[in-house]
Structure formats: C-alpha cells, structure tokens
Amino acid sequence: MNKYRYDIEYTKLVDDILLNKEFNKLDNIEHHGITRYDHSLKVSYYSYKIAKALKLDVLDVARAGLLHDFFLSNEDRTNKERFISMFNHPKKAAKNANKEFGINAKQEDIIKSHMFPVNLTVPKYAESWVVNLVDKCVGGYELSKKFKYQLNYGINLLTIIIINFMK
C-alpha cells in the first residue's frame, strides 16, 4: 500500500498521525491477516479518494479513517476477548484518537460508528458512511485472502447443501 506516499495532498492531511509513536504501535498487531496499521491506512486512503470524488470533507475522512482502529490489544487474546472487542473497540479508538490528536465531533462519529450495524451507533454524516462501507469492503477482502481455503470450502459445502435441498 504505497500509493498514498505519492499523494502529497493526502499525506499532508495525515502525516502527523503516521509519524506518531503510539499510532505506529499498530504495525505490530495482526488484523485480518495484515497489520492493524496497514488495514487502517487502506481504509483511510480509499475513503479519502471516495470522499474527494464526492466532494465531502476529505480531512475528517482521511484522519478518522486512519484512526478508526486506534487501540492496542494483545496478540494472545482469547476468542471471547476478540468477540467483545468487536463491540467496544470503536469507543476505545475514539478515546485514544481524542487523547493523542484532539479529534472533532465528525471524526468522533466516523470512528464510533464504523462498526455499524455490528454495534448500534448509526453514522450521522455522509463521511461516516463512507468510512463505514470502505472498512467493510477492505476488511472483507483482507479476510477472504486470509481464509481463502476455508472460505472456498465453506462456499462449496453450502452450494452442495443448497443443490441437494432443491432436489
């Protein structure tokens, strides 16, 4: 994901985050088969490109997209802890983002609502919806690459069950 490096307008918006010591700790945490840092960068950059095309607030989208998963966690978390994190990490990320970077109300909404509909915080802004949907697309793609074999096996099994059910 080096495309962003050549986009001077984008890097000016997020450079302070990318150079931040606390944020860079995300580069050591696995997330969907890549690092949380790389995942956040993809979500931020693709959301920024879409927001730019739609003439939305690119600053808030780029920054909040980058900070949407800004929380630290141990690699040895149990499955139960990972499951619970799905629901509470947006609030943790918003708290950390505010503490480290002083986010505004729209950025906070983008971060807190990025897991809708898994959590019940409905996005208030068009920019929030952009990051929410881009996060789903990027995360889905990353998970499909990580679990390609299992995903193909599951789809094939489901297809066989449906065909047999239709007989």
C-alpha positions in Angstrom: 0.0 0.0 0.0 2.5 2.6 -1.2 0.1 4.6 -3.4 -0.6 7.0 -0.6 3.1 8.0 -0.4 2.8 9.6 -3.8 -0.4 11.5 -2.9 1.0 14.7 -1.4 -2.4 16.1 -0.6 -3.3 13.0 1.4 0.0 12.8 3.2 -0.3 16.4 4.3 -3.6 15.6 6.0 -2.3 12.6 8.0 1.5 12.9 8.2 1.4 13.7 12.0 -0.6 10.5 12.6 1.7 8.4 10.5 4.7 9.7 12.4 3.1 9.3 15.8 4.9 6.8 18.1 1.6 5.5 19.7 -0.1 5.1 16.3 3.0 3.2 14.9 2.5 0.5 17.6 -0.4 -0.7 15.4 2.2 -2.0 13.0 2.9 -4.9 15.4 -0.8 -6.0 15.8 -2.3 -8.6 13.4 -5.6 -7.6 11.9 -7.4 -9.6 9.2 -4.2 -11.3 8.1 -2.2 -8.0 7.8 -1.3 -5.4 10.4 -3.8 -3.1 12.0 -1.6 -0.2 10.7 -1.8 -1.4 7.1 -5.6 -2.0 7.4 -6.2 1.5 8.8 -4.1 3.0 6.1 -6.1 1.3 3.4 -9.4 2.3 4.9 -8.2 5.9 5.3 -6.7 6.2 1.8 -9.6 4.6 -0.1 -12.1 6.6 2.0 -10.2 9.8 1.2 -10.3 9.0 -2.5 -14.0 8.4 -2.5 -14.7 11.5 -0.3 -12.7 13.6 -2.7 -14.7 12.3 -5.7 -17.9 13.0 -3.8 -16.7 16.4 -2.6 -17.0 15.5 1.0 -14.8 16.5 3.9 -11.5 14.8 3.0 -9.7 16.0 6.1 -12.1 14.3 8.5 -12.4 11.2 6.4 -8.6 10.7 6.0 -7.8 11.3 9.7 -10.8 9.4 11.2 -10.3 6.6 8.6 -6.7 6.2 9.8 -7.8 6.3 13.5 -10.9 4.1 13.3 -9.0 1.1 14.8 -6.6 3.1 17.0 -6.5 0.8 20.1 -3.8 -1.6 21.3 -4.5 -5.2 22.1 -2.5 -8.3 22.9 -1.9 -10.9 20.2 -2.8 -13.7 22.7 -6.4 -12.5 23.3 -9.0 -15.3 23.6 -11.7 -15.6 21.0 -14.1 -14.3 23.6 -12.0 -11.2 24.1 -11.8 -10.7 20.3 -15.6 -11.0 20.0 -16.2 -8.5 22.8 -13.7 -6.1 21.1 -15.8 -6.0 18.0 -18.4 -4.1 20.0 -16.3 -1.9 22.3 -13.2 -1.0 20.2 -14.8 2.0 18.4 -15.2 3.8 21.7 -11.6 2.9 22.7 -10.3 4.1 19.4 -12.2 7.4 19.6 -10.9 7.9 23.2 -7.3 7.2 22.1 -7.7 9.4 19.0 -9.0 12.3 21.0 -6.3 12.0 23.7 -3.5 11.8 21.1 -4.8 14.1 18.3 -7.7 16.1 19.6 -10.4 14.9 17.1 -13.6 16.9 16.3 -17.2 15.8 16.5 -17.4 14.5 13.0 -14.2 12.5 13.3 -15.5 11.0 16.6 -18.7 10.0 14.8 -16.8 8.4 12.0 -14.7 6.4 14.4 -17.5 5.4 16.8 -19.9 4.4 14.0 -17.5 2.5 11.8 -18.8 -0.9 13.1 -22.5 -0.2 12.3 -24.6 -2.4 12.1 -22.5 -4.7 14.4 -22.7 -2.0 17.0 -25.8 0.2 17.1 -24.1 3.6 16.6 -25.7 4.8 13.4 -23.4 7.0 11.3 -24.6 10.7 11.3 -22.6 12.0 8.4 -22.0 11.1 4.8 -18.3 10.9 5.7 -19.1 8.4 8.4 -21.0 6.2 5.9 -18.0 6.3 3.5 -15.6 5.1 6.1 -18.1 2.5 7.4 -18.6 1.0 3.9 -14.9 1.2 2.9 -14.0 -0.6 6.2 -16.4 -3.4 5.4 -15.0 -3.8 1.9 -11.4 -3.7 2.9 -11.9 -6.0 5.9 -13.9 -8.4 3.8 -11.2 -8.5 1.2 -8.5 -9.0 3.8 -10.4 -11.8 5.5 -11.1 -13.5 2.2 -7.3 -13.6 1.4 -6.5 -14.8 5.0 -9.1 -17.6 4.9 -9.2 -18.3 1.2 -9.1 -22.1 1.5 -11.6 -22.2 4.3 -13.9 -19.7 2.5 -13.8 -21.7 -0.7 -14.5 -24.9 1.2 -17.5 -23.3 3.0 -18.9 -21.9 -0.2 -18.6 -25.3 -1.9 -20.2 -27.0 1.0 -23.1 -24.5 1.1 -23.6 -24.9 -2.7 -23.8 -28.7 -2.3 -26.3 -28.4 0.5 -28.5 -26.0 -1.5 -28.4 -28.2 -4.6 -29.3 -31.3 -2.5 -32.1 -29.3 -0.8 -33.5 -28.3 -4.2 -33.8 -31.9 -5.4 
